[in-house]
Amino acid sequence: MSLSLQIIETIEQLKEMAKLEEEIWKTAPVPLHQTLTAAKNGGIVIGAYMDGKLVGFVYSFPGFRNGEVYLCSHMMGIDASFRDRGIGCRLKRKQAEEARRRGYRVIRWTYDPLQSRNGYLNLAKLGAVGVEYVENCYGEMNDALNGQLPSDRFIVEWRLDERPTGERSLAKADLLKARSLTVLEAGQRADGLLQPVPRDIDETAAPLLLAAVPLDFPQLKERDFALALEWRLATRALFQRLLTEGWIAAGAWRCLEEGVLYYIWKRRSERWQQKGEEE
């Protein structure tokens, strides 16, 4: 089976995308007139096709803030049968390629910081950074993926003309040594589920900070909604504070043996590069 990435701009293609969107989120899709207007007026819509069948898409449109034009990447969806194959990463890289060609220099989007798959893709693989935290960003969402939890979101920024050059490199060994700088741990309960455990450390001279979230948050939420809400409130309080104090979410590290994703926080003025991670 072969995968191809194509610009989506016809009504027929957008209808196919709307059908896939509805299958993924189990809610009414973005209206066709909206996606068509975006595609014809500076937006970028890309489909991933497996042997001619649409299995994923990314939908974006122009944004403007503080005198800067950017590409607002509003939605990316992958058919459940084709996830964990790197399609999302390929879609985002194709989006960046097309954005550069059209003159964009920045792509911004939101994602739920408790969804570790998205955090790893956005921060570790693509090199975007978490620069803002919006509490209950979209209000109550009752779709299949969000399910009644407050819709808190990171706003991430991907500057296409920058590459991580880093004053220091972080290999897996470096991250293991940085455990003492963990400000949020995941403690295991008797039933095996992970609960948030904040740690009070001296952050003033810390070169970086680590904050853990569960790798499989959807399963945790399904088993214990109250615990899922506890994670939402704990990460909300911590991440809002760190951003206010001048930190940014600059990377992510999956620690499979602990069942967590560690967010790597750096001071806003610093650059870094992560290397040598073992998945």
One Martini backbone bead per residue (centre of mass of N, CA, C, O) as a GRO file, in nm:
protein
  279
    1MET     BB    1   0.097   0.036   0.021
    2SER     BB    2   0.034   0.379  -0.073
    3LEU     BB    3   0.132   0.714   0.000
    4SER     BB    4  -0.041   1.028  -0.053
    5LEU     BB    5  -0.004   1.383  -0.100
    6GLN     BB    6  -0.272   1.634  -0.119
    7ILE     BB    7  -0.429   1.891  -0.238
    8ILE     BB    8  -0.727   2.042  -0.117
    9GLU     BB    9  -1.010   2.209  -0.332
   10THR     BB   10  -1.253   2.048  -0.389
   11ILE     BB   11  -1.570   1.959  -0.330
   12GLU     BB   12  -1.528   1.653  -0.334
   13GLN     BB   13  -1.289   1.643  -0.135
   14LEU     BB   14  -1.437   1.794   0.103
   15LYS     BB   15  -1.657   1.581   0.141
   16GLU     BB   16  -1.463   1.354   0.218
   17MET     BB   17  -1.346   1.499   0.464
   18ALA     BB   18  -1.613   1.532   0.623
   19LYS     BB   19  -1.664   1.230   0.658
   20LEU     BB   20  -1.406   1.171   0.822
   21GLU     BB   21  -1.455   1.369   1.049
   22GLU     BB   22  -1.719   1.235   1.149
   23GLU     BB   23  -1.589   0.958   1.217
   24ILE     BB   24  -1.386   1.063   1.434
   25TRP     BB   25  -1.583   1.273   1.618
   26LYS     BB   26  -1.903   1.232   1.606
   27THR     BB   27  -1.968   1.496   1.438
   28ALA     BB   28  -2.024   1.768   1.289
   29PRO     BB   29  -1.884   1.917   1.039
   30VAL     BB   30  -1.736   2.135   0.870
   31PRO     BB   31  -1.849   2.339   0.660
   32LEU     BB   32  -1.810   2.355   0.326
   33HIS     BB   33  -1.804   2.668   0.290
   34GLN     BB   34  -1.559   2.702   0.479
   35THR     BB   35  -1.340   2.517   0.352
   36LEU     BB   36  -1.356   2.641   0.070
   37THR     BB   37  -1.285   2.933   0.145
   38ALA     BB   38  -1.011   2.872   0.267
   39ALA     BB   39  -0.881   2.729   0.016
   40LYS     BB   40  -0.932   3.009  -0.168
   41ASN     BB   41  -0.793   3.202   0.098
   42GLY     BB   42  -0.489   3.083   0.204
   43GLY     BB   43  -0.537   2.805   0.256
   44ILE     BB   44  -0.452   2.463   0.385
   45VAL     BB   45  -0.530   2.148   0.229
   46ILE     BB   46  -0.455   1.808   0.328
   47GLY     BB   47  -0.422   1.481   0.193
   48ALA     BB   48  -0.431   1.132   0.280
   49TYR     BB   49  -0.353   0.862   0.054
   50MET     BB   50  -0.462   0.518   0.028
   51ASP     BB   51  -0.507   0.400  -0.258
   52GLY     BB   52  -0.727   0.660  -0.294
   53LYS     BB   53  -0.783   0.683   0.014
   54LEU     BB   54  -0.898   0.873   0.266
   55VAL     BB   55  -0.702   0.891   0.596
   56GLY     BB   56  -0.621   1.207   0.597
   57PHE     BB   57  -0.591   1.546   0.752
   58VAL     BB   58  -0.526   1.906   0.697
   59TYR     BB   59  -0.653   2.220   0.838
   60SER     BB   60  -0.610   2.562   0.708
   61PHE     BB   61  -0.564   2.918   0.791
   62PRO     BB   62  -0.551   3.239   0.817
   63GLY     BB   63  -0.363   3.456   1.039
   64PHE     BB   64  -0.372   3.730   1.297
   65ARG     BB   65  -0.100   3.879   1.504
   66ASN     BB   66   0.074   4.135   1.603
   67GLY     BB   67   0.139   4.194   1.282
   68GLU     BB   68   0.111   3.876   1.211
   69VAL     BB   69   0.128   3.634   0.978
   70TYR     BB   70  -0.040   3.313   0.980
   71LEU     BB   71  -0.089   2.967   1.019
   72CYS     BB   72  -0.394   2.808   1.096
   73SER     BB   73  -0.413   2.495   1.252
   74HIS     BB   74  -0.717   2.338   1.317
   75MET     BB   75  -0.705   2.036   1.170
   76MET     BB   76  -0.637   1.682   1.252
   77GLY     BB   77  -0.695   1.362   1.081
   78ILE     BB   78  -0.714   1.001   1.152
   79ASP     BB   79  -0.773   0.708   1.077
   80ALA     BB   80  -0.786   0.455   1.302
   81SER     BB   81  -0.646   0.236   1.101
   82PHE     BB   82  -0.382   0.466   1.050
   83ARG     BB   83  -0.241   0.482   1.305
   84ASP     BB   84   0.092   0.482   1.388
   85ARG     BB   85   0.246   0.566   1.078
   86GLY     BB   86   0.326   0.886   1.035
   87ILE     BB   87   0.105   1.068   0.897
   88GLY     BB   88   0.099   1.327   1.065
   89CYS     BB   89   0.390   1.412   1.010
   90ARG     BB   90   0.364   1.429   0.701
   91LEU     BB   91   0.144   1.643   0.695
   92LYS     BB   92   0.303   1.867   0.846
   93ARG     BB   93   0.543   1.883   0.648
   94LYS     BB   94   0.374   1.954   0.404
   95GLN     BB   95   0.255   2.209   0.523
   96ALA     BB   96   0.526   2.358   0.556
   97GLU     BB   97   0.611   2.352   0.263
   98GLU     BB   98   0.362   2.511   0.156
   99ALA     BB   99   0.387   2.758   0.339
  100ARG     BB  100   0.659   2.856   0.235
  101ARG     BB  101   0.572   2.886  -0.063
  102ARG     BB  102   0.342   3.111   0.034
  103GLY     BB  103   0.502   3.287   0.286
  104TYR     BB  104   0.509   3.147   0.540
  105ARG     BB  105   0.663   3.142   0.893
  106VAL     BB  106   0.402   3.050   1.061
  107ILE     BB  107   0.264   2.800   1.285
  108ARG     BB  108  -0.055   2.757   1.445
  109TRP     BB  109  -0.185   2.566   1.735
  110THR     BB  110  -0.388   2.326   1.897
  111TYR     BB  111  -0.368   2.122   2.207
  112ASP     BB  112  -0.384   1.858   2.420
  113PRO     BB  113  -0.154   1.802   2.677
  114LEU     BB  114  -0.280   1.501   2.748
  115GLN     BB  115  -0.197   1.423   2.453
  116SER     BB  116   0.084   1.252   2.388
  117ARG     BB  117   0.090   1.212   2.083
  118ASN     BB  118   0.078   1.518   2.019
  119GLY     BB  119   0.317   1.613   2.189
  120TYR     BB  120   0.535   1.449   2.042
  121LEU     BB  121   0.492   1.555   1.762
  122ASN     BB  122   0.509   1.869   1.807
  123LEU     BB  123   0.785   1.881   1.988
  124ALA     BB  124   0.980   1.641   1.901
  125LYS     BB  125   0.943   1.615   1.579
  126LEU     BB  126   0.887   1.924   1.481
  127GLY     BB  127   0.966   2.177   1.695
  128ALA     BB  128   0.763   2.292   1.855
  129VAL     BB  129   0.606   2.532   2.088
  130GLY     BB  130   0.482   2.610   2.403
  131VAL     BB  131   0.328   2.949   2.465
  132GLU     BB  132   0.028   2.869   2.554
  133TYR     BB  133  -0.266   2.874   2.782
  134VAL     BB  134  -0.606   2.753   2.746
  135GLU     BB  135  -0.890   2.775   2.919
  136ASN     BB  136  -1.144   2.628   2.792
  137CYS     BB  137  -1.128   2.700   2.479
  138TYR     BB  138  -1.418   2.537   2.361
  139GLY     BB  139  -1.551   2.434   2.583
  140GLU     BB  140  -1.791   2.214   2.562
  141MET     BB  141  -1.711   1.872   2.459
  142ASN     BB  142  -1.900   1.582   2.303
  143ASP     BB  143  -1.705   1.420   2.168
  144ALA     BB  144  -1.513   1.132   2.127
  145LEU     BB  145  -1.231   1.278   2.234
  146ASN     BB  146  -1.324   1.473   2.487
  147GLY     BB  147  -1.554   1.412   2.691
  148GLN     BB  148  -1.630   1.674   2.918
  149LEU     BB  149  -1.371   1.792   2.939
  150PRO     BB  150  -1.190   2.044   2.972
  151SER     BB  151  -1.067   2.247   2.687
  152ASP     BB  152  -0.768   2.250   2.717
  153ARG     BB  153  -0.484   2.445   2.568
  154PHE     BB  154  -0.229   2.452   2.361
  155ILE     BB  155  -0.014   2.686   2.213
  156VAL     BB  156   0.157   2.646   1.914
  157GLU     BB  157   0.485   2.714   1.766
  158TRP     BB  158   0.604   2.722   1.416
  159ARG     BB  159   0.914   2.813   1.299
  160LEU     BB  160   1.026   2.781   0.969
  161ASP     BB  161   1.311   2.963   0.998
  162GLU     BB  162   1.380   2.755   1.225
  163ARG     BB  163   1.640   2.581   1.408
  164PRO     BB  164   1.768   2.371   1.619
  165THR     BB  165   2.083   2.455   1.784
  166GLY     BB  166   2.166   2.477   2.062
  167GLU     BB  167   2.351   2.504   2.364
  168ARG     BB  168   2.226   2.214   2.413
  169SER     BB  169   2.218   1.868   2.452
  170LEU     BB  170   1.956   1.602   2.464
  171ALA     BB  171   1.983   1.310   2.586
  172LYS     BB  172   1.876   1.048   2.758
  173ALA     BB  173   2.088   1.073   2.981
  174ASP     BB  174   2.022   1.367   3.054
  175LEU     BB  175   1.726   1.314   3.140
  176LEU     BB  176   1.784   1.116   3.368
  177LYS     BB  177   1.947   1.334   3.536
  178ALA     BB  178   1.677   1.537   3.548
  179ARG     BB  179   1.479   1.423   3.771
  180SER     BB  180   1.525   1.648   3.997
  181LEU     BB  181   1.345   1.851   3.786
  182THR     BB  182   1.067   1.747   3.875
  183VAL     BB  183   0.734   1.902   3.904
  184LEU     BB  184   0.578   1.640   3.774
  185GLU     BB  185   0.443   1.344   3.873
  186ALA     BB  186   0.372   0.980   3.840
  187GLY     BB  187   0.173   0.808   4.045
  188GLN     BB  188   0.104   0.487   4.161
  189ARG     BB  189  -0.161   0.310   4.211
  190ALA     BB  190  -0.314   0.022   4.311
  191ASP     BB  191  -0.469   0.011   4.012
  192GLY     BB  192  -0.228   0.151   3.810
  193LEU     BB  193  -0.289   0.434   3.813
  194LEU     BB  194  -0.216   0.767   3.743
  195GLN     BB  195  -0.098   1.036   3.950
  196PRO     BB  196  -0.059   1.354   4.047
  197VAL     BB  197   0.277   1.485   4.161
  198PRO     BB  198   0.381   1.745   4.306
  199ARG     BB  199   0.691   1.941   4.309
  200ASP     BB  200   0.918   2.111   4.524
  201ILE     BB  201   1.145   2.326   4.366
  202ASP     BB  202   1.433   2.484   4.259
  203GLU     BB  203   1.399   2.703   3.969
  204THR     BB  204   1.608   2.938   3.939
  205ALA     BB  205   1.871   2.739   3.831
  206ALA     BB  206   1.727   2.581   3.621
  207PRO     BB  207   1.770   2.460   3.292
  208LEU     BB  208   1.527   2.259   3.353
  209LEU     BB  209   1.202   2.096   3.317
  210LEU     BB  210   0.981   1.838   3.439
  211ALA     BB  211   0.661   1.698   3.309
  212ALA     BB  212   0.411   1.471   3.370
  213VAL     BB  213   0.220   1.246   3.159
  214PRO     BB  214   0.016   1.028   3.041
  215LEU     BB  215   0.024   0.820   2.772
  216ASP     BB  216  -0.287   0.700   2.844
  217PHE     BB  217  -0.537   0.904   2.887
  218PRO     BB  218  -0.797   0.783   2.763
  219GLN     BB  219  -0.801   0.534   2.948
  220LEU     BB  220  -0.806   0.680   3.216
  221LYS     BB  221  -1.074   0.833   3.164
  222GLU     BB  222  -1.248   0.576   3.129
  223ARG     BB  223  -1.186   0.462   3.427
  224ASP     BB  224  -1.131   0.779   3.560
  225PHE     BB  225  -1.262   1.084   3.559
  226ALA     BB  226  -1.160   1.217   3.822
  227LEU     BB  227  -0.861   1.177   3.751
  228ALA     BB  228  -0.861   1.334   3.490
  229LEU     BB  229  -0.937   1.603   3.626
  230GLU     BB  230  -0.689   1.616   3.806
  231TRP     BB  231  -0.490   1.645   3.569
  232ARG     BB  232  -0.606   1.902   3.450
  233LEU     BB  233  -0.565   2.086   3.705
  234ALA     BB  234  -0.261   2.037   3.751
  235THR     BB  235  -0.157   2.129   3.470
  236ARG     BB  236  -0.284   2.402   3.460
  237ALA     BB  237  -0.141   2.532   3.702
  238LEU     BB  238   0.151   2.478   3.609
  239PHE     BB  239   0.159   2.584   3.311
  240GLN     BB  240   0.067   2.870   3.370
  241ARG     BB  241   0.298   2.943   3.558
  242LEU     BB  242   0.540   2.891   3.372
  243LEU     BB  243   0.459   3.089   3.148
  244THR     BB  244   0.454   3.342   3.331
  245GLU     BB  245   0.775   3.285   3.417
  246GLY     BB  246   0.920   3.213   3.113
  247TRP     BB  247   0.833   2.945   3.006
  248ILE     BB  248   0.865   2.662   2.776
  249ALA     BB  249   0.752   2.409   2.568
  250ALA     BB  250   1.042   2.245   2.409
  251GLY     BB  251   0.959   1.936   2.474
  252ALA     BB  252   0.968   1.563   2.445
  253TRP     BB  253   0.950   1.255   2.655
  254ARG     BB  254   0.940   0.911   2.627
  255CYS     BB  255   0.860   0.689   2.906
  256LEU     BB  256   0.778   0.368   2.886
  257GLU     BB  257   0.841   0.240   3.171
  258GLU     BB  258   0.638   0.472   3.308
  259GLY     BB  259   0.400   0.583   3.122
  260VAL     BB  260   0.530   0.864   3.009
  261LEU     BB  261   0.529   1.215   2.942
  262TYR     BB  262   0.782   1.454   2.910
  263TYR     BB  263   0.802   1.776   2.968
  264ILE     BB  264   1.018   2.030   2.834
  265TRP     BB  265   1.147   2.305   3.010
  266LYS     BB  266   1.229   2.639   2.902
  267ARG     BB  267   1.359   2.918   2.860
  268ARG     BB  268   1.262   3.147   2.629
  269SER     BB  269   1.572   3.234   2.541
  270GLU     BB  270   1.622   2.940   2.475
  271ARG     BB  271   1.802   2.678   2.311
  272TRP     BB  272   1.749   2.343   2.171
  273GLN     BB  273   1.855   1.988   2.153
  274GLN     BB  274   1.734   1.672   2.068
  275LYS     BB  275   1.891   1.346   2.125
  276GLY     BB  276   1.890   0.997   2.131
  277GLU     BB  277   1.616   0.879   2.131
  278GLU     BB  278   1.424   0.614   2.269
  279GLU     BB  279   1.124   0.440   2.191
   0.00000   0.00000   0.00000
